[in-house]
């Protein structure tokens, strides 16, 4: 979906996050920093655009691949972000979502091993995910980074 030629990149990203990533409209709206009703309309219009365009889903040609890859990378990054720092619900992490984003990014890297943007995103996701366990305490509470903790101690002294 994020590669359908009838859609603008923002609409394609939003629709893909909803349909493939399983994010709620509210979560997608927060990722785009827009009201939920605006995002609901964008997703609805994207679905209508695909239906009315009559353009079938097809693999991109070489000229289209770079632009479409950027859109795919954006989707994967936003999926990971929502999993790494959930914007709703009781848990800080949504391991299923961040793990799925990493899995899909690995698949993309297997397909495009020489693409520096894909390699860079995979490295970023893996590095960030490696810190996940250190971000929460035994009861799931957020542990601020050592820089934040030092700043807060210095201000209270």
Beta strands, then each sheet from edge to edge (+ up, - down):
end
